[in-house]
Amino acid sequence: METLSRHVSGKPMPAGGRSIPIINPANGEAIGSVPLASESDVDEVVAAAKAALPLWSALGLQHRINILFDLRQSLIEAKEELVDLVIAETGKTRSDATAEIVRAIETIGLTVSVSTLYATPYTRAVSSGVNTYEVRYPVGVVAAISPFNFPVIIPLVQTMTALACGNTVVAKPSERNPSALLRIAALFSKAGLPDGVFNVVLGDRVAVDRIVEHPDVAAITFVGSTAVAKQIRTRGVANGKRVQAFGGGKNHMVVMPDCDVAFAADAAVSAAYGAAGQRCMAISVVVAVGAIADPLVAAIRDRAATMTIGDIHEAHAQLGPVITRESRARITSYVANAAAEGGKVLLDGREHQAGDAGWYFGPTIIDHVKPGMAVHSDEIFGPVLSIVRVATYEEAIAVISSHDLGNGAAIFTQDGSVANRFTDDAPAGQIGINVPIPAPAYFHGFAGWKDSAFTETKLHGRDAIAFLTRTKTVSARWMPPAESKLELQFPSGR
């Protein structure tokens, strides 16, 4: 088995001490080893990023954008290699892993538009002879802490705008599947990114804790569970850092009686079971309104029951394993307890478990779920779809509003007035109208509501630039007034 190395100042750097194995979720076999960083290891990586900051930020915006073009090309050329790494360590199907890499390449491509969004206002003659303008500066060393479920796209969304804005980066991927990001870091260095600008540290909570308290880390961007997001936000701000911390989601899809059943069923199955349900934007609850419930549930069950569960390397595979044996056991416990809570298990994914040969869990449907049941309250993060039946639109909104999480919400309807009303009523950061997973394009902002996000800014778009830069407002007078005199009153615009 290969023992991975962190990426520091443009090259791999081994670390000793504790380590954990990398396990292939499709067969349960160890395929590598990840050394877990000590506090001093983290200090070394942050020091490298800090040392690289003056040169990188001084290069000039357009120069940095040109380098990002080269980084994008390096990923295009290594696409299939990265897909294989994601499949091996994450358990995604080939189609899903490919889609992630393609989206990651798009992300870097869209980052080059930062130069347009980066511009600041300039006002001539705000008062006699005085011009006022704003100037942006990078915040400094930005730490990106990322989850396992998207080992490429999420770290790049967190870091590419940071690089474009002149910051340097310390990335801490999930210790379960870091190989793809390490390979990307090596590709970036080969493509011409200066040493120390993009660094990768491997580790667990010890590394995260040190990042949160490190005096040279200026900003933290985190994506993960709600509980950890809240802790990092609280502790990071207490340590004087900018922090955006994004947590989990329990996303609802409301289906109105006027909706086409086949269309809604296809959308629900795609959004619930893609990536084995391990997406913070997955649809995990369908809220069926009125008489559409019976035919809709039947159509969803028919589609889910025929999904292909098999070799994730094959193009036809539709559902892969969940990330760990512990995840599978946790999902099993929710399904086992659903009936006792009053739910009806229409399709039982436990039947597709394959012992220790892989951590597969089949598509699962639990009907007649009510708010307050564990399968509705908790983010299961697996291929489990709950069905909540209500009589009216108002009841559907009440179901969504009752939940503590608010990443996304979708409505399927042919009635424009209902769709517009839903946009206003649904308490979630991303709204889909006949779109089950309303994850926006990179140039629009992303942030959940309620306990799905602890931040004042969004993950990308204009807000990301605001998060990753500091501004100064400059008032300048180059010519003295014709008559200079003392003016002790508060200045006015005259």
C-alpha positions as CSV (number, residue, x, y, z in Angstrom):
1,M,0.0,0.0,0.0
2,E,1.2,3.5,-0.8
3,T,1.6,5.9,2.1
4,L,0.5,9.3,1.0
5,S,2.4,12.5,1.7
6,R,1.1,16.0,2.3
7,H,1.9,18.6,-0.4
8,V,4.0,21.5,0.8
9,S,5.8,24.2,-1.2
10,G,5.2,22.4,-4.5
11,K,6.4,18.9,-3.5
12,P,5.3,15.9,-1.4
13,M,6.6,15.9,2.1
14,P,6.3,12.7,4.2
15,A,4.9,12.9,7.8
16,G,5.5,10.4,10.5
17,G,3.3,9.5,13.5
18,R,-0.3,8.3,13.4
19,S,-1.9,7.0,10.2
20,I,-5.1,5.4,9.0
21,P,-5.8,3.2,6.0
22,I,-7.7,4.3,2.9
23,I,-10.5,1.8,2.3
24,N,-12.1,1.1,-1.0
25,P,-15.9,1.3,-0.2
26,A,-16.7,-1.1,-3.1
27,N,-14.8,-4.1,-1.6
28,G,-13.7,-3.1,1.9
29,E,-10.0,-3.5,1.0
30,A,-7.2,-1.2,2.2
31,I,-5.6,0.5,-0.8
32,G,-3.4,3.1,0.9
33,S,-2.4,4.8,4.1
34,V,-2.9,8.4,5.2
35,P,-0.5,10.0,7.8
36,L,-2.4,12.2,10.2
37,A,-0.8,15.6,10.8
38,S,0.5,16.7,14.2
39,E,0.2,20.3,15.3
40,S,3.8,20.9,14.2
41,D,3.0,19.4,10.7
42,V,0.1,21.9,10.4
43,D,2.4,24.8,11.5
44,E,4.9,23.8,8.8
45,V,2.3,23.9,6.0
46,V,0.8,27.2,7.2
47,A,4.3,28.7,7.3
48,A,4.8,27.6,3.7
49,A,1.6,29.4,2.7
50,K,2.5,32.5,4.6
51,A,6.0,32.7,3.0
52,A,4.5,32.4,-0.5
53,L,1.8,35.1,0.1
54,P,3.8,38.3,-0.7
55,L,5.0,37.1,-4.1
56,W,1.7,35.6,-5.1
57,S,-0.4,38.5,-4.1
58,A,2.0,40.9,-5.9
59,L,1.8,39.1,-9.2
60,G,-1.2,41.1,-10.4
61,L,-4.7,39.9,-10.9
62,Q,-4.4,39.2,-14.6
63,H,-1.2,37.3,-14.2
64,R,-2.9,35.1,-11.6
65,I,-5.9,34.6,-13.9
66,N,-3.5,33.4,-16.7
67,I,-2.0,30.8,-14.3
68,L,-5.5,29.6,-13.5
69,F,-6.0,28.9,-17.2
70,D,-3.0,26.7,-17.1
71,L,-4.3,24.9,-14.0
72,R,-7.6,24.2,-15.7
73,Q,-5.7,22.7,-18.7
74,S,-3.8,20.4,-16.4
75,L,-7.0,19.0,-15.0
76,I,-8.4,18.5,-18.5
77,E,-5.3,16.4,-19.4
78,A,-5.5,14.3,-16.2
79,K,-9.3,13.9,-16.2
80,E,-9.4,10.0,-16.5
81,E,-6.7,9.6,-13.9
82,L,-8.7,11.8,-11.4
83,V,-11.9,9.9,-12.2
84,D,-10.2,6.6,-11.3
85,L,-8.9,8.0,-8.0
86,V,-12.4,9.3,-7.0
87,I,-14.0,5.9,-7.8
88,A,-11.4,3.9,-5.9
89,E,-11.5,6.0,-2.7
90,T,-15.1,7.3,-2.7
91,G,-17.1,4.5,-4.2
92,K,-18.8,6.7,-6.8
93,T,-20.1,5.2,-10.0
94,R,-18.0,6.1,-13.1
95,S,-20.6,8.4,-14.4
96,D,-20.9,10.3,-11.1
97,A,-17.2,10.6,-10.7
98,T,-16.8,11.8,-14.2
99,A,-19.5,14.4,-13.7
100,E,-17.6,15.7,-10.6
101,I,-14.3,16.1,-12.4
102,V,-16.1,17.9,-15.4
103,R,-17.8,20.3,-12.9
104,A,-14.4,20.9,-11.2
105,I,-12.9,21.9,-14.5
106,E,-15.8,24.2,-15.2
107,T,-15.3,25.7,-11.7
108,I,-11.7,26.7,-12.6
109,G,-12.8,28.0,-15.9
110,L,-15.5,30.2,-14.3
111,T,-13.0,31.5,-11.8
112,V,-11.3,33.5,-14.5
113,S,-14.3,35.8,-14.4
114,V,-13.2,37.0,-11.0
115,S,-11.4,39.9,-12.7
116,T,-14.8,41.2,-13.7
117,L,-16.4,40.8,-10.2
118,Y,-13.2,42.0,-8.5
119,A,-13.6,45.6,-9.7
120,T,-14.3,48.2,-7.1
121,P,-16.1,51.6,-7.3
122,Y,-14.4,54.8,-8.2
123,T,-16.2,58.1,-7.6
124,R,-14.8,61.3,-9.0
125,A,-15.3,64.6,-7.1
126,V,-17.3,63.4,-4.1
127,S,-16.5,66.8,-2.8
128,S,-14.5,69.6,-4.2
129,G,-11.2,68.2,-5.6
130,V,-11.6,64.9,-3.7
131,N,-11.9,61.5,-5.4
132,T,-12.9,58.3,-3.5
133,Y,-12.3,54.7,-4.5
134,E,-12.0,51.3,-2.9
135,V,-9.0,49.0,-3.1
136,R,-9.0,45.2,-2.5
137,Y,-6.3,43.2,-0.7
138,P,-6.1,39.4,-0.1
139,V,-7.0,38.4,3.4
140,G,-3.9,36.1,3.6
141,V,-3.7,32.4,4.3
142,V,-7.0,30.7,3.6
143,A,-7.7,27.2,5.1
144,A,-10.2,25.0,3.3
145,I,-11.6,22.0,5.2
146,S,-13.5,19.7,2.9
147,P,-15.8,16.6,3.2
148,F,-15.4,13.2,1.7
149,N,-18.4,13.2,-0.6
150,F,-17.0,15.5,-3.3
151,P,-13.2,15.2,-2.9
152,V,-12.5,17.3,-6.0
153,I,-15.2,19.9,-6.7
154,I,-15.7,21.1,-3.1
155,P,-12.0,21.8,-2.4
156,L,-11.7,23.6,-5.7
157,V,-14.8,25.7,-5.2
158,Q,-13.4,26.7,-1.8
159,T,-9.9,27.6,-3.1
160,M,-9.9,28.7,-6.7
161,T,-11.4,32.1,-6.0
162,A,-9.1,32.4,-3.0
163,L,-6.1,32.0,-5.4
164,A,-7.5,34.4,-7.9
165,C,-7.8,37.1,-5.2
166,G,-4.2,36.7,-4.3
167,N,-4.5,34.5,-1.2
168,T,-2.5,31.4,-0.5
169,V,-4.2,28.1,0.5
170,V,-3.9,25.3,3.0
171,A,-6.3,22.6,2.0
172,K,-7.3,19.9,4.5
173,P,-9.3,17.2,2.6
174,S,-11.1,14.3,4.2
175,E,-8.7,11.7,5.5
176,R,-10.8,9.1,3.9
177,N,-10.1,10.0,0.3
178,P,-7.4,12.6,-0.2
179,S,-5.5,11.2,-3.2
180,A,-7.4,13.1,-5.9
181,L,-6.6,16.5,-4.3
182,L,-3.0,15.5,-3.7
183,R,-2.7,14.6,-7.4
184,I,-4.3,18.0,-8.3
185,A,-1.8,19.8,-6.1
186,A,1.0,18.1,-7.9
187,L,-0.5,18.9,-11.3
188,F,-0.9,22.6,-10.2
189,S,2.8,22.8,-9.3
190,K,3.8,21.2,-12.6
191,A,1.5,23.7,-14.5
192,G,3.4,26.6,-13.0
193,L,1.7,27.5,-9.7
194,P,4.5,29.0,-7.5
195,D,5.6,26.9,-4.5
196,G,3.7,27.4,-1.3
197,V,0.6,28.9,-3.0
198,F,-1.5,25.7,-2.8
199,N,-0.6,23.3,0.0
200,V,-2.4,20.1,1.2
201,V,-2.2,18.9,4.8
202,L,-3.5,15.4,5.7
203,G,-5.2,14.8,9.1
204,D,-8.1,14.5,11.4
205,R,-9.4,16.6,14.3
206,V,-5.9,17.4,15.5
207,A,-5.2,19.1,12.2
208,V,-8.5,20.9,12.2
209,D,-8.1,22.1,15.7
210,R,-4.7,23.5,15.0
211,I,-6.0,25.3,11.8
212,V,-8.8,26.9,13.8
213,E,-6.4,28.3,16.4
214,H,-3.4,29.1,14.2
215,P,-2.5,32.8,14.3
216,D,-1.4,32.9,10.7
217,V,-4.6,31.5,9.2
218,A,-6.7,34.5,8.3
219,A,-9.9,32.8,7.0
220,I,-11.5,29.3,7.1
221,T,-13.9,27.9,4.7
222,F,-15.5,24.7,5.9
223,V,-18.0,22.2,4.4
224,G,-19.2,19.2,6.5
225,S,-21.6,18.2,9.1
226,T,-23.8,20.8,10.9
227,A,-22.4,20.0,14.3
228,V,-18.8,20.5,13.2
229,A,-19.7,23.6,11.1
230,K,-21.2,25.3,14.2
231,Q,-18.1,24.5,16.3
232,I,-15.7,25.8,13.7
233,R,-17.7,28.9,13.2
234,T,-17.8,29.7,16.9
235,R,-14.2,28.9,17.6
236,G,-12.8,30.4,14.5
237,V,-14.5,33.8,15.1
238,A,-13.3,33.7,18.7
239,N,-9.8,33.3,17.3
240,G,-10.2,36.4,15.1
241,K,-10.7,34.7,11.8
242,R,-13.2,35.1,9.0
243,V,-15.2,31.9,8.9
244,Q,-17.8,30.5,6.5
245,A,-19.0,27.1,7.7
246,F,-21.5,25.1,5.7
247,G,-23.4,22.2,7.3
248,G,-25.8,19.5,6.2
249,G,-29.2,19.5,4.5
250,K,-32.5,17.8,4.7
251,N,-33.9,18.9,1.4
252,H,-37.6,18.6,0.6
253,M,-39.3,18.2,-2.8
254,V,-42.9,19.3,-2.9
255,V,-45.0,17.7,-5.6
256,M,-48.3,19.4,-6.4
257,P,-51.3,17.6,-7.8
258,D,-51.0,19.2,-11.2
259,C,-47.5,17.8,-11.8
260,D,-46.7,15.1,-14.4
261,V,-46.2,12.0,-12.3
262,A,-43.5,10.5,-14.5
263,F,-41.5,13.7,-14.6
264,A,-41.6,14.1,-10.8
265,A,-40.8,10.4,-10.1
266,D,-37.7,10.6,-12.4
267,A,-36.5,13.7,-10.7
268,A,-37.1,12.3,-7.2
269,V,-35.2,9.1,-7.8
270,S,-32.3,10.9,-9.5
271,A,-32.0,13.4,-6.7
272,A,-32.4,10.9,-3.9
273,Y,-30.1,8.2,-5.0
274,G,-27.3,9.9,-6.9
275,A,-24.0,9.4,-5.1
276,A,-25.8,6.9,-2.9
277,G,-27.6,9.9,-1.3
278,Q,-24.4,11.3,0.0
279,R,-24.9,14.9,-1.1
280,C,-25.8,17.8,1.1
281,M,-28.2,18.9,-1.7
282,A,-29.8,15.4,-2.2
283,I,-33.6,15.2,-2.0
284,S,-34.2,13.1,1.0
285,V,-37.9,14.0,1.6
286,V,-40.7,14.0,-1.0
287,V,-43.8,15.9,0.2
288,A,-46.7,14.6,-1.9
289,V,-49.7,17.0,-1.9
290,G,-53.2,15.6,-2.2
291,A,-54.3,12.9,-4.7
292,I,-51.0,12.7,-6.5
293,A,-49.4,10.8,-3.5
294,D,-50.5,7.2,-4.5
295,P,-49.5,7.3,-8.2
296,L,-46.3,9.2,-7.4
297,V,-45.1,6.8,-4.7
298,A,-45.8,3.9,-7.0
299,A,-43.9,5.4,-9.8
300,I,-40.9,6.2,-7.5
301,R,-40.9,2.7,-6.2
302,D,-41.0,1.2,-9.7
303,R,-38.0,3.2,-10.7
304,A,-36.0,2.7,-7.5
305,A,-36.6,-1.0,-7.5
306,T,-35.0,-1.5,-10.9
307,M,-31.8,0.5,-10.3
308,T,-28.6,-1.2,-11.2
309,I,-26.4,-1.9,-8.1
310,G,-23.1,-3.4,-9.2
311,D,-19.5,-2.8,-10.3
312,I,-19.0,1.0,-10.0
313,H,-16.4,0.9,-12.8
314,E,-19.1,-0.2,-15.3
315,A,-20.9,2.5,-17.2
316,H,-24.3,1.0,-16.5
317,A,-23.9,1.1,-12.7
318,Q,-26.4,3.5,-11.1
319,L,-25.8,3.1,-7.3
320,G,-22.5,2.6,-5.6
321,P,-21.6,1.9,-1.9
322,V,-21.7,4.3,1.0
323,I,-18.4,5.6,2.3
324,T,-17.7,3.3,5.3
325,R,-19.0,0.3,7.2
326,E,-20.1,2.6,10.0
327,S,-22.1,4.7,7.6
328,R,-23.9,1.6,6.4
329,A,-24.6,0.5,9.9
330,R,-26.0,3.9,10.8
331,I,-28.3,3.9,7.8
332,T,-29.5,0.4,8.7
333,S,-30.5,1.5,12.1
334,Y,-32.7,4.3,10.7
335,V,-34.5,1.9,8.4
336,A,-34.9,-0.7,11.2
337,N,-36.5,1.9,13.5
338,A,-38.7,3.5,10.9
339,A,-41.6,1.1,11.3
340,A,-41.6,1.5,15.1
341,E,-42.0,5.2,14.5
342,G,-45.0,4.8,12.2
343,G,-43.3,4.7,8.8
344,K,-43.9,2.0,6.2
345,V,-40.8,0.6,4.5
346,L,-41.9,0.2,0.9
347,L,-38.4,-0.6,-0.5
348,D,-35.8,-2.0,1.8
349,G,-32.2,-1.4,0.9
350,R,-30.9,-3.7,3.6
351,E,-31.6,-6.6,1.3
352,H,-28.8,-5.4,-1.0
353,Q,-26.0,-5.4,1.7
354,A,-23.1,-7.6,0.6
355,G,-21.4,-8.4,3.9
356,D,-17.8,-7.3,4.0
357,A,-17.4,-7.4,0.2
358,G,-18.5,-3.8,0.0
359,W,-20.5,-1.2,1.8
360,Y,-23.5,-1.2,-0.5
361,F,-27.0,-0.2,0.6
362,G,-29.9,-0.5,-1.8
363,P,-32.4,2.3,-2.6
364,T,-34.9,2.6,0.3
365,I,-38.3,4.2,0.4
366,I,-40.1,4.9,3.7
367,D,-43.7,6.0,3.3
368,H,-46.1,7.8,5.7
369,V,-43.3,9.7,7.4
370,K,-44.2,12.5,9.8
371,P,-42.1,15.4,11.1
372,G,-40.5,14.4,14.4
373,M,-39.6,10.9,13.2
374,A,-35.8,10.3,13.2
375,V,-35.9,9.5,9.5
376,H,-37.2,13.0,8.9
377,S,-35.4,14.9,11.6
378,D,-31.9,13.6,11.0
379,E,-29.6,13.9,7.9
380,I,-29.2,10.2,7.1
381,F,-26.7,10.8,4.3
382,G,-27.6,7.6,2.4
383,P,-29.9,6.2,-0.2
384,V,-33.1,6.6,1.9
385,L,-36.1,8.6,0.6
386,S,-38.9,9.6,3.0
387,I,-42.4,10.2,1.8
388,V,-44.5,12.8,3.7
389,R,-48.2,13.0,2.6
390,V,-50.1,16.2,3.1
391,A,-53.4,17.6,2.0
392,T,-52.5,21.2,1.0
393,Y,-49.7,23.4,-0.1
394,E,-49.8,25.2,3.3
395,E,-49.2,21.9,5.1
396,A,-46.2,21.2,2.8
397,I,-44.6,24.6,3.7
398,A,-45.2,23.7,7.4
399,V,-43.3,20.5,7.0
400,I,-40.3,22.3,5.4
401,S,-40.5,25.0,8.0
402,S,-40.5,22.5,10.9
403,H,-37.0,21.3,10.0
404,D,-33.8,22.8,11.5
405,L,-31.9,22.5,8.2
406,G,-32.5,24.6,5.1
407,N,-30.0,23.9,2.3
408,G,-32.5,23.5,-0.5
409,A,-36.1,23.0,-1.3
410,A,-37.9,22.2,-4.6
411,I,-41.4,22.3,-5.9
412,F,-42.8,20.5,-8.9
413,T,-45.8,22.2,-10.4
414,Q,-47.2,23.6,-13.6
415,D,-48.7,26.6,-11.8
416,G,-46.5,29.7,-12.0
417,S,-48.3,31.5,-9.2
418,V,-47.7,28.5,-6.8
419,A,-44.1,28.4,-7.9
420,N,-43.6,32.1,-7.2
421,R,-45.3,31.7,-3.8
422,F,-43.0,28.8,-3.0
423,T,-40.0,30.9,-3.7
424,D,-41.1,33.3,-1.0
425,D,-42.4,30.8,1.5
426,A,-39.8,28.0,1.5
427,P,-37.1,28.6,4.2
428,A,-34.1,27.4,2.3
429,G,-31.1,29.0,0.6
430,Q,-31.5,27.3,-2.8
431,I,-34.9,27.0,-4.4
432,G,-35.8,24.7,-7.3
433,I,-38.8,25.1,-9.5
434,N,-39.2,21.8,-11.4
435,V,-35.4,21.4,-10.6
436,P,-34.8,18.8,-7.9
437,I,-31.2,19.8,-7.0
438,P,-31.0,23.5,-7.3
439,A,-27.2,23.7,-6.9
440,P,-26.4,27.0,-8.7
441,A,-23.8,27.7,-11.3
442,Y,-20.5,28.9,-9.9
443,F,-21.1,32.5,-10.7
444,H,-24.2,32.6,-8.4
445,G,-24.0,32.3,-4.7
446,F,-24.6,29.2,-2.6
447,A,-25.5,29.1,1.1
448,G,-28.2,27.4,3.1
449,W,-30.5,28.8,5.7
450,K,-31.0,28.0,9.3
451,D,-28.5,25.3,10.6
452,S,-27.3,24.5,7.1
453,A,-24.9,27.4,7.1
454,F,-23.1,29.5,9.7
455,T,-21.9,32.5,7.6
456,E,-22.7,36.0,6.4
457,T,-21.4,35.2,2.9
458,K,-22.0,32.6,0.2
459,L,-19.6,29.9,-0.9
460,H,-19.1,31.3,-4.4
461,G,-20.1,34.2,-6.6
462,R,-19.6,37.9,-5.6
463,D,-19.9,37.0,-1.9
464,A,-16.9,34.8,-2.1
465,I,-14.8,37.7,-3.3
466,A,-16.1,39.8,-0.4
467,F,-15.1,37.0,2.0
468,L,-11.7,36.5,0.5
469,T,-10.6,40.1,0.3
470,R,-10.3,43.1,2.6
471,T,-11.1,46.6,1.2
472,K,-9.8,50.0,2.0
473,T,-11.7,53.1,1.0
474,V,-9.4,55.9,-0.1
475,S,-10.3,59.6,-0.3
476,A,-7.7,61.5,-2.3
477,R,-7.1,65.2,-3.0
478,W,-4.2,66.0,-5.3
479,M,-4.6,69.7,-5.7
480,P,-4.9,72.0,-2.7
481,P,-8.0,74.2,-2.6
482,A,-7.7,77.8,-3.8
483,E,-8.1,79.0,-0.2
484,S,-6.9,76.8,2.6
485,K,-8.5,77.2,6.0
486,L,-9.2,75.4,9.3
487,E,-12.4,73.4,9.2
488,L,-13.1,71.8,12.6
489,Q,-16.6,70.7,11.9
490,F,-17.4,67.2,10.6
491,P,-16.7,67.1,6.8
492,S,-19.6,67.4,4.4
493,G,-19.9,66.7,0.7
494,R,-19.4,70.4,-0.2
